[in-house]
Amino acid sequence: MANREIIKMGNPILRQSAVLLTKEEILAEETQNLIKEMREIMKEAEGIGLAAPQIGISKHLAIIEIAEDSKRYPEKDPTRLMIFINPQITVIDEATQGFWEGCLSVPGLRGFVKRPRKIRIDYLNENAEEISIIAEDFLATVFQHEIDHLNGILYVDKITDMTLFSYNEEYVKFHIEEGDSFEQ
Ligand code: ZN
């Protein structure tokens, strides 16, 4: 049972730039335990991603996992658990795409956010190995949402049309045809 809680918008920790981790820190037991704990909390909350600042730990670490048996996102391709430490994004295709985003730290709400559709992410994994991957489409948005958390940014900052900011119930009633939704 996870003992930490997901913190919500308004908590200043969500607005801080998280600290980068050294390779030694990544390999330390403390970080390895943190990763395990974050995975438990994310699963319990039925999210597909979680950043350390969301549980009140201002470190540059985020995880993403779209489970194969996900009932909530059955149409999405599953990913294995991915751990991003000190990630840096480079936009490869400036063309944007929009999704209805939700956030475990902003419960009950959804907002339509446009982001670049193809990016490269350079990061360290849980073994402190340097990795570079290309992400596009839905996954590109998921990564950008999560990495924003490490820089004190929430998806609500990126909603350009505030008429497309909605409570979940109203999203389901009035906007569900306009695009996919997720929570992380
Ligand atoms: Zn979020």
Backbone and ligand atoms as CSV (ligand in chain L), in Angstrom:
chain,resi,resn,atom,element,x,y,z
A,1,MET,N,N,0.857,-1.207,0.000
A,1,MET,CA,C,0.000,0.000,0.000
A,1,MET,C,C,0.888,1.250,0.000
A,2,ALA,N,N,0.646,2.079,-0.955
A,2,ALA,CA,C,1.442,3.305,-1.070
A,2,ALA,C,C,1.044,4.277,0.041
A,3,ASN,N,N,2.023,4.909,0.636
A,3,ASN,CA,C,1.677,5.819,1.720
A,3,ASN,C,C,1.747,7.295,1.324
A,4,ARG,N,N,2.280,7.565,0.145
A,4,ARG,CA,C,2.293,8.955,-0.305
A,4,ARG,C,C,1.038,9.245,-1.114
A,5,GLU,N,N,0.658,10.520,-1.134
A,5,GLU,CA,C,-0.535,10.894,-1.881
A,5,GLU,C,C,-0.180,11.792,-3.054
A,6,ILE,N,N,-1.041,11.777,-4.033
A,6,ILE,CA,C,-0.868,12.676,-5.177
A,6,ILE,C,C,-1.288,14.082,-4.739
A,7,ILE,N,N,-0.396,15.038,-4.957
A,7,ILE,CA,C,-0.715,16.415,-4.570
A,7,ILE,C,C,-1.437,17.119,-5.717
A,8,LYS,N,N,-2.172,18.165,-5.373
A,8,LYS,CA,C,-3.043,18.807,-6.365
A,8,LYS,C,C,-2.623,20.235,-6.688
A,9,MET,N,N,-3.134,20.697,-7.823
A,9,MET,CA,C,-2.894,22.056,-8.293
A,9,MET,C,C,-3.159,23.050,-7.175
A,10,GLY,N,N,-2.255,23.965,-6.997
A,10,GLY,CA,C,-2.318,24.898,-5.870
A,10,GLY,C,C,-1.155,24.645,-4.923
A,11,ASN,N,N,-0.701,23.391,-4.888
A,11,ASN,CA,C,0.491,23.070,-4.094
A,11,ASN,C,C,1.723,23.607,-4.841
A,12,PRO,N,N,2.498,24.480,-4.199
A,12,PRO,CA,C,3.630,25.122,-4.890
A,12,PRO,C,C,4.664,24.139,-5.452
A,13,ILE,N,N,4.742,22.933,-4.901
A,13,ILE,CA,C,5.728,21.962,-5.407
A,13,ILE,C,C,5.471,21.671,-6.891
A,14,LEU,N,N,4.211,21.689,-7.291
A,14,LEU,CA,C,3.878,21.412,-8.702
A,14,LEU,C,C,4.345,22.523,-9.636
A,15,ARG,N,N,4.715,23.668,-9.061
A,15,ARG,CA,C,5.138,24.816,-9.866
A,15,ARG,C,C,6.647,25.038,-9.843
A,16,GLN,N,N,7.357,24.149,-9.155
A,16,GLN,CA,C,8.819,24.283,-9.099
A,16,GLN,C,C,9.471,23.517,-10.244
A,17,SER,N,N,10.667,23.973,-10.643
A,17,SER,CA,C,11.489,23.142,-11.519
A,17,SER,C,C,12.147,22.087,-10.647
A,18,ALA,N,N,11.944,20.830,-10.999
A,18,ALA,CA,C,12.477,19.743,-10.177
A,18,ALA,C,C,13.995,19.652,-10.359
A,19,VAL,N,N,14.687,19.105,-9.358
A,19,VAL,CA,C,16.148,19.008,-9.437
A,19,VAL,C,C,16.568,17.802,-10.292
A,20,LEU,N,N,17.660,17.998,-11.015
A,20,LEU,CA,C,18.220,16.907,-11.833
A,20,LEU,C,C,18.891,15.893,-10.911
A,21,LEU,N,N,18.969,14.653,-11.377
A,21,LEU,CA,C,19.607,13.601,-10.581
A,21,LEU,C,C,20.964,13.239,-11.186
A,22,THR,N,N,21.935,12.968,-10.330
A,22,THR,CA,C,23.217,12.474,-10.814
A,22,THR,C,C,23.093,10.966,-11.054
A,23,LYS,N,N,24.052,10.415,-11.806
A,23,LYS,CA,C,24.010,8.970,-12.060
A,23,LYS,C,C,24.085,8.188,-10.748
A,24,GLU,N,N,24.887,8.671,-9.809
A,24,GLU,CA,C,25.001,8.005,-8.509
A,24,GLU,C,C,23.658,8.026,-7.778
A,25,GLU,N,N,22.996,9.162,-7.845
A,25,GLU,CA,C,21.687,9.270,-7.175
A,25,GLU,C,C,20.665,8.326,-7.805
A,26,ILE,N,N,20.734,8.198,-9.131
A,26,ILE,CA,C,19.782,7.311,-9.823
A,26,ILE,C,C,19.949,5.872,-9.350
A,27,LEU,N,N,21.184,5.455,-9.199
A,27,LEU,CA,C,21.462,4.068,-8.834
A,27,LEU,C,C,21.253,3.793,-7.339
A,28,ALA,N,N,21.113,4.837,-6.561
A,28,ALA,CA,C,20.934,4.662,-5.110
A,28,ALA,C,C,19.581,4.028,-4.806
A,29,GLU,N,N,19.549,3.310,-3.701
A,29,GLU,CA,C,18.337,2.588,-3.317
A,29,GLU,C,C,17.133,3.523,-3.177
A,30,GLU,N,N,17.395,4.713,-2.702
A,30,GLU,CA,C,16.318,5.685,-2.484
A,30,GLU,C,C,15.533,5.943,-3.777
A,31,THR,N,N,16.281,6.123,-4.876
A,31,THR,CA,C,15.626,6.392,-6.161
A,31,THR,C,C,14.922,5.145,-6.681
A,32,GLN,N,N,15.553,4.000,-6.532
A,32,GLN,CA,C,14.945,2.748,-6.988
A,32,GLN,C,C,13.640,2.478,-6.228
A,33,ASN,N,N,13.633,2.784,-4.938
A,33,ASN,CA,C,12.407,2.628,-4.143
A,33,ASN,C,C,11.339,3.632,-4.563
A,34,LEU,N,N,11.806,4.837,-4.878
A,34,LEU,CA,C,10.877,5.873,-5.325
A,34,LEU,C,C,10.160,5.437,-6.611
A,35,ILE,N,N,10.902,4.848,-7.529
A,35,ILE,CA,C,10.316,4.379,-8.791
A,35,ILE,C,C,9.231,3.333,-8.515
A,36,LYS,N,N,9.544,2.405,-7.634
A,36,LYS,CA,C,8.553,1.356,-7.290
A,36,LYS,C,C,7.292,1.967,-6.680
A,37,GLU,N,N,7.531,2.918,-5.792
A,37,GLU,CA,C,6.407,3.559,-5.112
A,37,GLU,C,C,5.544,4.342,-6.107
A,38,MET,N,N,6.210,5.048,-7.027
A,38,MET,CA,C,5.469,5.825,-8.028
A,38,MET,C,C,4.625,4.916,-8.904
A,39,ARG,N,N,5.176,3.749,-9.245
A,39,ARG,CA,C,4.424,2.818,-10.090
A,39,ARG,C,C,3.144,2.337,-9.383
A,40,GLU,N,N,3.288,2.037,-8.091
A,40,GLU,CA,C,2.115,1.610,-7.305
A,40,GLU,C,C,1.054,2.706,-7.256
A,41,ILE,N,N,1.517,3.915,-6.988
A,41,ILE,CA,C,0.574,5.035,-6.856
A,41,ILE,C,C,-0.126,5.293,-8.191
A,42,MET,N,N,0.648,5.222,-9.277
A,42,MET,CA,C,0.074,5.465,-10.609
A,42,MET,C,C,-0.990,4.422,-10.937
A,43,LYS,N,N,-0.695,3.172,-10.628
A,43,LYS,CA,C,-1.658,2.101,-10.924
A,43,LYS,C,C,-2.922,2.255,-10.085
A,44,GLU,N,N,-2.713,2.584,-8.815
A,44,GLU,CA,C,-3.860,2.759,-7.924
A,44,GLU,C,C,-4.766,3.889,-8.420
A,45,ALA,N,N,-4.137,4.928,-8.973
A,45,ALA,CA,C,-4.902,6.087,-9.457
A,45,ALA,C,C,-5.407,5.878,-10.882
A,46,GLU,N,N,-5.042,4.758,-11.508
A,46,GLU,CA,C,-5.427,4.444,-12.887
A,46,GLU,C,C,-4.960,5.500,-13.877
A,47,GLY,N,N,-3.765,6.018,-13.638
A,47,GLY,CA,C,-3.164,6.961,-14.581
A,47,GLY,C,C,-2.234,6.213,-15.518
A,48,ILE,N,N,-1.780,6.906,-16.565
A,48,ILE,CA,C,-0.815,6.296,-17.486
A,48,ILE,C,C,0.563,6.928,-17.333
A,49,GLY,N,N,0.655,7.899,-16.455
A,49,GLY,CA,C,1.950,8.526,-16.219
A,49,GLY,C,C,1.929,9.212,-14.867
A,50,LEU,N,N,3.116,9.383,-14.302
A,50,LEU,CA,C,3.218,10.088,-13.022
A,50,LEU,C,C,4.615,10.680,-12.917
A,51,ALA,N,N,4.674,11.925,-12.483
A,51,ALA,CA,C,5.960,12.590,-12.283
A,51,ALA,C,C,6.203,12.721,-10.784
A,52,ALA,N,N,7.472,12.631,-10.377
A,52,ALA,CA,C,7.797,12.678,-8.941
A,52,ALA,C,C,7.198,13.906,-8.235
A,53,PRO,N,N,7.220,15.096,-8.866
A,53,PRO,CA,C,6.624,16.252,-8.165
A,53,PRO,C,C,5.147,16.038,-7.820
A,54,GLN,N,N,4.468,15.171,-8.553
A,54,GLN,CA,C,3.046,14.922,-8.266
A,54,GLN,C,C,2.830,14.192,-6.941
A,55,ILE,N,N,3.901,13.585,-6.412
A,55,ILE,CA,C,3.764,13.023,-5.060
A,55,ILE,C,C,4.632,13.828,-4.079
A,56,GLY,N,N,4.899,15.069,-4.468
A,56,GLY,CA,C,5.557,15.999,-3.557
A,56,GLY,C,C,7.067,15.890,-3.518
A,57,ILE,N,N,7.654,15.154,-4.505
A,57,ILE,CA,C,9.104,14.987,-4.533
A,57,ILE,C,C,9.650,15.713,-5.757
A,58,SER,N,N,10.365,16.820,-5.478
A,58,SER,CA,C,10.784,17.689,-6.569
A,58,SER,C,C,12.072,17.170,-7.221
A,59,LYS,N,N,11.956,16.017,-7.875
A,59,LYS,CA,C,13.083,15.412,-8.589
A,59,LYS,C,C,12.691,15.191,-10.038
A,60,HIS,N,N,13.719,15.254,-10.918
A,60,HIS,CA,C,13.484,15.163,-12.360
A,60,HIS,C,C,13.284,13.713,-12.798
A,61,LEU,N,N,12.171,13.142,-12.418
A,61,LEU,CA,C,11.918,11.731,-12.686
A,61,LEU,C,C,10.423,11.536,-12.961
A,62,ALA,N,N,10.131,10.839,-14.063
A,62,ALA,CA,C,8.734,10.564,-14.396
A,62,ALA,C,C,8.618,9.147,-14.941
A,63,ILE,N,N,7.447,8.552,-14.779
A,63,ILE,CA,C,7.224,7.219,-15.336
A,63,ILE,C,C,5.973,7.249,-16.220
A,64,ILE,N,N,5.980,6.371,-17.210
A,64,ILE,CA,C,4.825,6.239,-18.101
A,64,ILE,C,C,4.612,4.757,-18.347
A,65,GLU,N,N,3.359,4.343,-18.243
A,65,GLU,CA,C,3.045,2.949,-18.550
A,65,GLU,C,C,1.589,2.853,-18.980
A,66,ILE,N,N,1.395,2.383,-20.188
A,66,ILE,CA,C,0.035,2.122,-20.657
A,66,ILE,C,C,-0.097,0.607,-20.623
A,67,ALA,N,N,-0.786,0.117,-19.602
A,67,ALA,CA,C,-0.829,-1.327,-19.375
A,67,ALA,C,C,-1.591,-2.039,-20.487
A,68,GLU,N,N,-1.174,-3.270,-20.745
A,68,GLU,CA,C,-1.796,-4.067,-21.794
A,68,GLU,C,C,-3.264,-4.344,-21.489
A,69,ASP,N,N,-3.541,-4.456,-20.179
A,69,ASP,CA,C,-4.916,-4.793,-19.777
A,69,ASP,C,C,-5.708,-3.545,-19.386
A,70,SER,N,N,-5.210,-2.381,-19.839
A,70,SER,CA,C,-5.867,-1.136,-19.472
A,70,SER,C,C,-7.311,-1.107,-19.963
A,71,LYS,N,N,-8.220,-0.993,-19.005
A,71,LYS,CA,C,-9.639,-0.911,-19.377
A,71,LYS,C,C,-9.973,0.507,-19.796
A,72,ARG,N,N,-9.212,1.414,-19.232
A,72,ARG,CA,C,-9.540,2.806,-19.445
A,72,ARG,C,C,-9.043,3.308,-20.805
A,73,TYR,N,N,-7.977,2.713,-21.294
A,73,TYR,CA,C,-7.404,3.161,-22.572
A,73,TYR,C,C,-7.263,1.978,-23.521
A,74,PRO,N,N,-8.362,1.243,-23.776
A,74,PRO,CA,C,-8.248,-0.014,-24.533
A,74,PRO,C,C,-7.780,0.201,-25.972
A,75,GLU,N,N,-7.975,1.407,-26.482
A,75,GLU,CA,C,-7.625,1.649,-27.890
A,75,GLU,C,C,-6.166,2.071,-28.080
A,76,LYS,N,N,-5.458,2.287,-26.950
A,76,LYS,CA,C,-4.072,2.746,-27.062
A,76,LYS,C,C,-3.111,1.560,-27.086
A,77,ASP,N,N,-2.029,1.738,-27.832
A,77,ASP,CA,C,-1.001,0.694,-27.842
A,77,ASP,C,C,-0.362,0.623,-26.460
A,78,PRO,N,N,-0.189,-0.562,-25.925
A,78,PRO,CA,C,0.464,-0.654,-24.615
A,78,PRO,C,C,1.955,-0.312,-24.703
A,79,THR,N,N,2.495,0.259,-23.650
A,79,THR,CA,C,3.942,0.474,-23.571
A,79,THR,C,C,4.419,-0.276,-22.337
A,80,ARG,N,N,5.682,-0.681,-22.360
A,80,ARG,CA,C,6.250,-1.219,-21.131
A,80,ARG,C,C,6.475,-0.033,-20.197
A,81,LEU,N,N,6.785,-0.318,-18.957
A,81,LEU,CA,C,7.070,0.772,-18.024
A,81,LEU,C,C,8.299,1.526,-18.508
A,82,MET,N,N,8.157,2.844,-18.677
A,82,MET,CA,C,9.286,3.651,-19.114
A,82,MET,C,C,9.601,4.647,-18.002
A,83,ILE,N,N,10.862,4.747,-17.683
A,83,ILE,CA,C,11.307,5.630,-16.607
A,83,ILE,C,C,12.202,6.707,-17.209
A,84,PHE,N,N,11.808,7.946,-17.004
A,84,PHE,CA,C,12.530,9.077,-17.594
A,84,PHE,C,C,13.176,9.896,-16.502
A,85,ILE,N,N,14.483,9.983,-16.551
A,85,ILE,CA,C,15.201,10.805,-15.583
A,85,ILE,C,C,15.956,11.890,-16.356
A,86,ASN,N,N,15.859,13.119,-15.878
A,86,ASN,CA,C,16.481,14.288,-16.531
A,86,ASN,C,C,16.126,14.389,-18.026
A,87,PRO,N,N,14.878,14.168,-18.409
A,87,PRO,CA,C,14.561,14.170,-19.835
A,87,PRO,C,C,14.637,15.555,-20.485
A,88,GLN,N,N,15.072,15.571,-21.730
A,88,GLN,CA,C,15.116,16.796,-22.543
A,88,GLN,C,C,14.346,16.516,-23.824
A,89,ILE,N,N,13.471,17.438,-24.199
A,89,ILE,CA,C,12.666,17.249,-25.411
A,89,ILE,C,C,13.198,18.112,-26.542
A,90,THR,N,N,13.289,17.531,-27.737
A,90,THR,CA,C,13.570,18.288,-28.951
A,90,THR,C,C,12.400,18.056,-29.903
A,91,VAL,N,N,11.811,19.128,-30.362
A,91,VAL,CA,C,10.671,18.988,-31.283
A,91,VAL,C,C,11.193,18.629,-32.670
A,92,ILE,N,N,10.624,17.581,-33.255
A,92,ILE,CA,C,11.027,17.139,-34.584
A,92,ILE,C,C,10.029,17.619,-35.626
A,93,ASP,N,N,8.754,17.599,-35.265
A,93,ASP,CA,C,7.722,18.081,-36.178
A,93,ASP,C,C,6.867,19.097,-35.430
A,94,GLU,N,N,6.951,20.361,-35.884
A,94,GLU,CA,C,6.236,21.455,-35.217
A,94,GLU,C,C,4.728,21.358,-35.376
A,95,ALA,N,N,4.275,20.569,-36.366
A,95,ALA,CA,C,2.832,20.425,-36.574
A,95,ALA,C,C,2.210,19.931,-35.277
A,96,THR,N,N,1.068,20.519,-34.908
A,96,THR,CA,C,0.484,20.164,-33.617
A,96,THR,C,C,-0.682,19.191,-33.772
A,97,GLN,N,N,-0.996,18.569,-32.655
A,97,GLN,CA,C,-2.151,17.684,-32.562
A,97,GLN,C,C,-2.819,17.986,-31.228
A,98,GLY,N,N,-4.111,17.765,-31.157
A,98,GLY,CA,C,-4.818,18.069,-29.918
A,98,GLY,C,C,-5.417,16.840,-29.272
A,99,PHE,N,N,-5.320,16.810,-27.942
A,99,PHE,CA,C,-5.982,15.765,-27.161
A,99,PHE,C,C,-6.655,16.428,-25.958
A,100,TRP,N,N,-7.694,15.778,-25.458
A,100,TRP,CA,C,-8.297,16.204,-24.191
A,100,TRP,C,C,-7.452,15.612,-23.085
A,101,GLU,N,N,-6.741,16.469,-22.376
A,101,GLU,CA,C,-5.846,15.987,-21.337
A,101,GLU,C,C,-6.511,16.086,-19.966
A,102,GLY,N,N,-6.138,15.142,-19.132
A,102,GLY,CA,C,-6.542,15.194,-17.742
A,102,GLY,C,C,-5.292,14.998,-16.918
A,103,CYS,N,N,-5.390,15.293,-15.633
A,103,CYS,CA,C,-4.194,15.199,-14.801
A,103,CYS,C,C,-4.601,14.729,-13.414
A,104,LEU,N,N,-3.851,13.782,-12.880
A,104,LEU,CA,C,-4.142,13.269,-11.541
A,104,LEU,C,C,-4.019,14.380,-10.492
A,105,SER,N,N,-3.276,15.436,-10.826
A,105,SER,CA,C,-3.113,16.559,-9.899
A,105,SER,C,C,-4.172,17.650,-10.115
A,106,VAL,N,N,-5.010,17.456,-11.128
A,106,VAL,CA,C,-6.116,18.392,-11.409
A,106,VAL,C,C,-7.374,17.544,-11.585
A,107,PRO,N,N,-7.814,16.877,-10.521
A,107,PRO,CA,C,-8.861,15.866,-10.687
A,107,PRO,C,C,-10.202,16.446,-11.117
A,108,GLY,N,N,-10.924,15.644,-11.895
A,108,GLY,CA,C,-12.290,16.004,-12.261
A,108,GLY,C,C,-12.438,16.877,-13.479
A,109,LEU,N,N,-11.311,17.272,-14.081
A,109,LEU,CA,C,-11.357,18.205,-15.201
A,109,LEU,C,C,-10.653,17.643,-16.430
A,110,ARG,N,N,-11.003,18.185,-17.580
A,110,ARG,CA,C,-10.375,17.840,-18.848
A,110,ARG,C,C,-10.188,19.123,-19.648
A,111,GLY,N,N,-9.084,19.180,-20.401
A,111,GLY,CA,C,-8.891,20.352,-21.255
A,111,GLY,C,C,-8.226,19.955,-22.561
A,112,PHE,N,N,-8.601,20.661,-23.620
A,112,PHE,CA,C,-8.062,20.344,-24.945
A,112,PHE,C,C,-6.750,21.103,-25.142
A,113,VAL,N,N,-5.676,20.348,-25.382
A,113,VAL,CA,C,-4.340,20.940,-25.497
A,113,VAL,C,C,-3.694,20.495,-26.806
A,114,LYS,N,N,-3.119,21.479,-27.511
A,114,LYS,CA,C,-2.387,21.160,-28.749
A,114,LYS,C,C,-0.893,21.149,-28.460
A,115,ARG,N,N,-0.231,20.133,-28.961
A,115,ARG,CA,C,1.219,20.009,-28.756
A,115,ARG,C,C,1.863,19.488,-30.034
A,116,PRO,N,N,3.187,19.710,-30.187
A,116,PRO,CA,C,3.883,19.147,-31.353
A,116,PRO,C,C,3.669,17.639,-31.445
A,117,ARG,N,N,3.537,17.146,-32.670
A,117,ARG,CA,C,3.153,15.733,-32.833
A,117,ARG,C,C,4.319,14.753,-32.875
A,118,LYS,N,N,5.542,15.281,-33.032
A,118,LYS,CA,C,6.686,14.372,-33.068
A,118,LYS,C,C,7.875,15.009,-32.341
A,119,ILE,N,N,8.428,14.259,-31.399
A,119,ILE,CA,C,9.523,14.797,-30.579
A,119,ILE,C,C,10.614,13.740,-30.367
A,120,ARG,N,N,11.786,14.237,-30.000
A,120,ARG,CA,C,12.832,13.322,-29.529
A,120,ARG,C,C,13.021,13.577,-28.036
A,121,ILE,N,N,13.231,12.511,-27.286
A,121,ILE,CA,C,13.471,12.655,-25.849
A,121,ILE,C,C,14.812,12.009,-25.519
A,122,ASP,N,N,15.692,12.803,-24.934
A,122,ASP,CA,C,16.980,12.292,-24.442
A,122,ASP,C,C,16.876,12.234,-22.931
A,123,TYR,N,N,17.183,11.082,-22.362
A,123,TYR,CA,C,16.999,10.929,-20.915
A,123,TYR,C,C,17.902,9.830,-20.378
A,124,LEU,N,N,17.893,9.676,-19.085
A,124,LEU,CA,C,18.582,8.550,-18.436
A,124,LEU,C,C,17.510,7.584,-17.938
A,125,ASN,N,N,17.772,6.304,-18.073
A,125,ASN,CA,C,16.817,5.327,-17.546
A,125,ASN,C,C,17.178,4.967,-16.096
A,126,GLU,N,N,16.491,3.985,-15.550
A,126,GLU,CA,C,16.679,3.647,-14.136
A,126,GLU,C,C,18.055,3.047,-13.856
A,127,ASN,N,N,18.780,2.647,-14.921
A,127,ASN,CA,C,20.153,2.162,-14.748
A,127,ASN,C,C,21.186,3.253,-15.060
A,128,ALA,N,N,20.700,4.477,-15.162
A,128,ALA,CA,C,21.531,5.653,-15.468
A,128,ALA,C,C,22.171,5.565,-16.860
A,129,GLU,N,N,21.517,4.831,-17.763
A,129,GLU,CA,C,22.002,4.727,-19.141
A,129,GLU,C,C,21.358,5.828,-19.989
A,130,GLU,N,N,22.163,6.396,-20.900
A,130,GLU,CA,C,21.635,7.459,-21.761
A,130,GLU,C,C,20.816,6.853,-22.886
A,131,ILE,N,N,19.580,7.325,-23.023
A,131,ILE,CA,C,18.656,6.794,-24.026
A,131,ILE,C,C,18.112,7.959,-24.839
A,132,SER,N,N,17.858,7.673,-26.116
A,132,SER,CA,C,17.233,8.666,-26.976
A,132,SER,C,C,16.126,7.969,-27.745
A,133,ILE,N,N,14.918,8.490,-27.659
A,133,ILE,CA,C,13.819,7.867,-28.402
A,133,ILE,C,C,13.020,8.927,-29.148
A,134,ILE,N,N,12.336,8.470,-30.173
A,134,ILE,CA,C,11.437,9.340,-30.935
A,134,ILE,C,C,10.015,8.929,-30.553
A,135,ALA,N,N,9.184,9.909,-30.277
A,135,ALA,CA,C,7.782,9.609,-29.967
A,135,ALA,C,C,6.895,10.445,-30.862
A,136,GLU,N,N,5.832,9.831,-31.360
A,136,GLU,CA,C,4.879,10.614,-32.140
A,136,GLU,C,C,3.452,10.285,-31.757
A,137,ASP,N,N,2.546,11.089,-32.307
A,137,ASP,CA,C,1.109,10.920,-32.075
A,137,ASP,C,C,0.786,10.958,-30.577
A,138,PHE,N,N,-0.093,10.058,-30.148
A,138,PHE,CA,C,-0.576,10.085,-28.765
A,138,PHE,C,C,0.565,10.058,-27.748
A,139,LEU,N,N,1.546,9.185,-27.998
A,139,LEU,CA,C,2.651,9.039,-27.058
A,139,LEU,C,C,3.465,10.333,-26.920
A,140,ALA,N,N,3.585,11.084,-28.012
A,140,ALA,CA,C,4.322,12.355,-27.960
A,140,ALA,C,C,3.633,13.316,-26.989
A,141,THR,N,N,2.321,13.333,-27.013
A,141,THR,CA,C,1.570,14.192,-26.096
A,141,THR,C,C,1.728,13.711,-24.657
A,142,VAL,N,N,1.642,12.407,-24.448
A,142,VAL,CA,C,1.776,11.848,-23.096
A,142,VAL,C,C,3.141,12.229,-22.501
A,143,PHE,N,N,4.201,12.085,-23.296
A,143,PHE,CA,C,5.544,12.423,-22.808
A,143,PHE,C,C,5.655,13.915,-22.485
A,144,GLN,N,N,5.107,14.743,-23.359
A,144,GLN,CA,C,5.222,16.186,-23.134
A,144,GLN,C,C,4.464,16.606,-21.872
A,145,HIS,N,N,3.285,16.038,-21.657
A,145,HIS,CA,C,2.510,16.343,-20.437
A,145,HIS,C,C,3.332,15.994,-19.196
A,146,GLU,N,N,3.936,14.805,-19.236
A,146,GLU,CA,C,4.655,14.310,-18.066
A,146,GLU,C,C,5.924,15.121,-17.811
A,147,ILE,N,N,6.649,15.419,-18.869
A,147,ILE,CA,C,7.915,16.142,-18.715
A,147,ILE,C,C,7.642,17.593,-18.302
A,148,ASP,N,N,6.513,18.154,-18.725
A,148,ASP,CA,C,6.121,19.489,-18.248
A,148,ASP,C,C,6.046,19.528,-16.721
A,149,HIS,N,N,5.573,18.435,-16.119
A,149,HIS,CA,C,5.471,18.395,-14.651
A,149,HIS,C,C,6.825,18.631,-13.994
A,150,LEU,N,N,7.896,18.213,-14.663
A,150,LEU,CA,C,9.242,18.343,-14.083
A,150,LEU,C,C,9.737,19.787,-14.155
A,151,ASN,N,N,9.048,20.572,-14.972
A,151,ASN,CA,C,9.439,21.971,-15.146
A,151,ASN,C,C,8.391,22.934,-14.581
A,152,GLY,N,N,7.530,22.418,-13.728
A,152,GLY,CA,C,6.549,23.272,-13.052
A,152,GLY,C,C,5.387,23.712,-13.927
A,153,ILE,N,N,5.147,22.978,-15.001
A,153,ILE,CA,C,4.085,23.348,-15.945
A,153,ILE,C,C,2.943,22.334,-15.860
A,154,LEU,N,N,1.717,22.837,-15.859
A,154,LEU,CA,C,0.533,21.964,-15.869
A,154,LEU,C,C,-0.187,22.127,-17.210
A,155,TYR,N,N,-0.947,21.090,-17.595
A,155,TYR,CA,C,-1.610,21.163,-18.905
A,155,TYR,C,C,-2.560,22.345,-19.001
A,156,VAL,N,N,-3.118,22.753,-17.849
A,156,VAL,CA,C,-4.064,23.874,-17.888
A,156,VAL,C,C,-3.404,25.151,-18.411
A,157,ASP,N,N,-2.082,25.267,-18.246
A,157,ASP,CA,C,-1.347,26.437,-18.749
A,157,ASP,C,C,-1.365,26.478,-20.276
A,158,LYS,N,N,-1.621,25.323,-20.896
A,158,LYS,CA,C,-1.450,25.201,-22.343
A,158,LYS,C,C,-2.772,25.115,-23.099
A,159,ILE,N,N,-3.874,25.307,-22.381
A,159,ILE,CA,C,-5.175,25.323,-23.052
A,159,ILE,C,C,-5.296,26.683,-23.740
A,160,THR,N,N,-5.439,26.684,-25.055
A,160,THR,CA,C,-5.509,27.973,-25.755
A,160,THR,C,C,-6.952,28.434,-25.936
A,161,ASP,N,N,-7.886,27.496,-25.942
A,161,ASP,CA,C,-9.303,27.844,-26.083
A,161,ASP,C,C,-10.022,27.411,-24.805
A,162,MET,N,N,-10.285,28.378,-23.922
A,162,MET,CA,C,-10.841,28.030,-22.602
A,162,MET,C,C,-12.274,27.494,-22.688
A,163,THR,N,N,-12.912,27.593,-23.864
A,163,THR,CA,C,-14.237,26.960,-23.995
A,163,THR,C,C,-14.081,25.440,-24.052
A,164,LEU,N,N,-12.836,24.990,-24.249
A,164,LEU,CA,C,-12.563,23.550,-24.285
A,164,LEU,C,C,-11.873,23.102,-22.985
A,165,PHE,N,N,-12.342,23.643,-21.871
A,165,PHE,CA,C,-11.883,23.266,-20.538
A,165,PHE,C,C,-13.148,22.866,-19.798
A,166,SER,N,N,-13.194,21.652,-19.262
A,166,SER,CA,C,-14.485,21.079,-18.912
A,166,SER,C,C,-14.387,20.148,-17.703
A,167,TYR,N,N,-15.456,20.036,-16.958
A,167,TYR,CA,C,-15.555,18.967,-15.964
A,167,TYR,C,C,-15.718,17.645,-16.708
A,168,ASN,N,N,-15.304,16.572,-16.074
A,168,ASN,CA,C,-15.375,15.252,-16.726
A,168,ASN,C,C,-16.776,14.917,-17.226
A,169,GLU,N,N,-17.768,15.165,-16.388
A,169,GLU,CA,C,-19.142,14.799,-16.760
A,169,GLU,C,C,-19.574,15.539,-18.018
A,170,GLU,N,N,-19.206,16.816,-18.102
A,170,GLU,CA,C,-19.590,17.620,-19.267
A,170,GLU,C,C,-18.747,17.243,-20.490
A,171,TYR,N,N,-17.503,16.850,-20.241
A,171,TYR,CA,C,-16.688,16.341,-21.355
A,171,TYR,C,C,-17.389,15.134,-21.981
A,172,VAL,N,N,-17.837,14.219,-21.142
A,172,VAL,CA,C,-18.497,13.005,-21.642
A,172,VAL,C,C,-19.797,13.368,-22.369
A,173,LYS,N,N,-20.532,14.333,-21.820
A,173,LYS,CA,C,-21.815,14.717,-22.427
A,173,LYS,C,C,-21.646,15.483,-23.728
A,174,PHE,N,N,-20.690,16.398,-23.765
A,174,PHE,CA,C,-20.671,17.364,-24.863
A,174,PHE,C,C,-19.451,17.313,-25.775
A,175,HIS,N,N,-18.348,16.718,-25.315
A,175,HIS,CA,C,-17.102,16.862,-26.092
A,175,HIS,C,C,-16.441,15.556,-26.491
A,176,ILE,N,N,-16.984,14.445,-26.072
A,176,ILE,CA,C,-16.261,13.183,-26.242
A,176,ILE,C,C,-15.975,12.867,-27.708
A,177,GLU,N,N,-16.847,13.384,-28.590
A,177,GLU,CA,C,-16.637,13.127,-30.026
A,177,GLU,C,C,-15.456,13.932,-30.574
A,178,GLU,N,N,-15.001,14.941,-29.830
A,178,GLU,CA,C,-13.995,15.855,-30.371
A,178,GLU,C,C,-12.573,15.376,-30.182
A,179,GLY,N,N,-12.399,14.274,-29.480
A,179,GLY,CA,C,-11.039,13.786,-29.344
A,179,GLY,C,C,-10.857,12.890,-28.147
A,180,ASP,N,N,-9.748,12.169,-28.154
A,180,ASP,CA,C,-9.434,11.231,-27.104
A,180,ASP,C,C,-9.038,11.952,-25.831
A,181,SER,N,N,-9.193,11.259,-24.741
A,181,SER,CA,C,-8.880,11.815,-23.452
A,181,SER,C,C,-8.008,10.845,-22.667
A,182,PHE,N,N,-7.228,11.376,-21.753
A,182,PHE,CA,C,-6.431,10.508,-20.878
A,182,PHE,C,C,-6.135,11.258,-19.609
A,183,GLU,N,N,-5.585,10.562,-18.631
A,183,GLU,CA,C,-5.266,11.197,-17.353
A,183,GLU,C,C,-3.901,10.722,-16.892
A,184,GLN,N,N,-3.070,11.646,-16.446
A,184,GLN,CA,C,-1.726,11.258,-16.038
A,184,GLN,C,C,-1.149,12.243,-15.033
L,1,ZN,ZN,ZN,-0.433,15.464,-15.027
